[in-house]
Amino acid sequence: MTGRVPPLAIAPSRPSGRDHVASGSLMTTSSAREVARAWESFAAGEDVETGVRPEILASWYRCRDRYEVDRSLDAAPGAGGDVQRIDNDVIFTALGSLGALAGQEVERDGAVVTVTDGGGRVLGVWGDPSAQRRAELHNLAPWSSWSEECTGTNGMGTSLEVSGAVTVTGPEHWCEAFHKWACAGISIRDVVTGAPVASINISRWNAPLSELVPLWLTKAVVCVEQEIYRRAVYEADKVIAEFNKNSGQVSRPFMAMDRGGNVIAANEAAVALLGLTGETPLAAGAIEPAQRWTPDISGLADVVRWAKERARGTAQWSGYATVTVNRGESATPLTMRPVVDSSHVVGMLCVFGVQEGESYESASEAVVNPLPRRVIGMRNDRLVLLAPSEIRYAEADRNVVWLMTERGKIQAATRGLENVERSLTPYGFRRVHRRFLVNLRRVAELERGIKGELFLIMDSRSHEFVPVSRRHAPELRRMLGV
């Protein structure tokens, strides 16, 4: 494990009448009572808009409406499924070492340290023996599941749902049996897929955590993130090497993707087909994760997941799917061949216009979830409940999505433009650019640039412009009837 882990302070830094921690600052007893009252109301089916931190309230919505977690649960259920993936062993070893070191420091303060995998399954527990015995009463022990889906709002499970360190204290826990615990956790995410790989959490019974704990967690996981980054660069080298080896034999549009479905290399024909410029880093190969490009091709993410599963680490496998690269144009076959390293699929070589190998068949009937009545946004310390009609457009800033509304610029509680798009499509929203999603009912004017570019004016008073990418323009004109 590389890097120096900062010293850890669990006990409060000074005597205080306050007895809870929230988001890096202490929660007063009165505010704890307020949260407890809000929890009772929310668990009874009522909506709550104030008195609870936005990230906690968003978690409560998930627990109540999506996961339907029993709030009377007093112990975490056992974890099912297979053991962790072999290619994550180095990461779990580094986290285990970190957990053991932190466990020695927190033992004198009556706290415990836990490490989970990306699904919330506890892999190890360290710390004060008496605190561990109390934790075991709630099944806070190896091979139990502390994901939000299984156990509701808690430091480990909630950290897997959001980015950065998260604190969950007292009645902020979804299950009443955990209301005397204070905990803080942080997830470690795969830089390629964005999915959580693991989490580390510190918990204390009937006593506060130091407000320095979230900062310690953030600094402590840097060494693990370095290993994830190193692996991502190593895998990209392997994929680009295979791409270069085969590119001279392919005259059609040809590209290479990492295991997350991000394009890391493309020939000139593929660059043109995807609507990119010749100056893109993909022409030379994007080793750095930040330089990779996520194509806006409907269903491609599902196809990539299918291909990785079917290949099962076999370099000889191939398969194809029919995809629509540019909306309004005819679909084309896409053949994929895996790039394998040590029996693991680390990427895909993709040829457009070729149909070879196993055929991809999408699910015949997708499960339709109930349409959301409201869209949840976050502003300052409040959740903002929005009707879809209030939103003019959504703009992505990496994984953060901003909603432009009559009430100003509001951050979406849901991360990722694709996730926001899924919830808003039934209300007349359409993607017009890799970074923009617009409410077609709110388009006021269209304007053409000097080079033929198309812009949407969403508010004629302020001349609010939204660019339309070339691939989306034909379908947009059809839908608007222009």
Salt bridges, closest charged atoms under 4 A:
ASP19 OD1 - HIS20 NE2 3.43
GLU40 OE1 - ARG71 NH1 3.91
ASP47 OD1 - ARG64 NH2 3.33
ASP47 OD2 - ARG374 NH2 2.66
GLU55 OE2 - ARG53 NH1 2.82
ASP65 OD1 - ARG64 NE 2.88
ASP87 OD2 - ARG85 NH2 2.21
ASP117 OD2 - ARG121 NE 2.79
GLU148 OE1 - ARG62 NE 2.67
GLU161 OE1 - ARG62 NE 3.83
GLU172 OE1 - ARG53 NH2 2.76
ASP190 OD2 - ARG231 NH2 3.99
ASP190 OD2 - ARG259 NH1 2.60
GLU211 OE2 - ARG14 NH1 3.70
GLU227 OE2 - ARG230 NH2 2.83
GLU235 OE1 - ARG259 NE 2.79
GLU242 OE2 - LYS245 NZ 3.13
ASP258 OD2 - ARG292 NH1 2.97
ASP296 OD1 - ARG327 NH2 3.93
ASP296 OD1 - ARG431 NH1 3.90
ASP296 OD2 - HIS472 NE2 2.59
ASP302 OD1 - ARG305 NH2 2.26
GLU309 OE2 - ARG312 NH2 2.65
ASP341 OD1 - LYS238 NZ 3.86
GLU356 OE1 - ARG337 NH2 2.47
GLU358 OE2 - ARG310 NE 2.92
GLU390 OE2 - ARG407 NH2 3.04
GLU395 OE2 - ARG435 NH2 2.51
GLU406 OE2 - ARG392 NH1 3.28
GLU406 OE2 - ARG442 NH2 2.40
GLU421 OE2 - ARG327 NH2 3.88
GLU421 OE1 - ARG431 NH2 3.14
ASP459 OD1 - ARG461 NE 3.09
GLU464 OE1 - ARG392 NE 2.73
GLU475 OE2 - ARG478 NH2 2.59
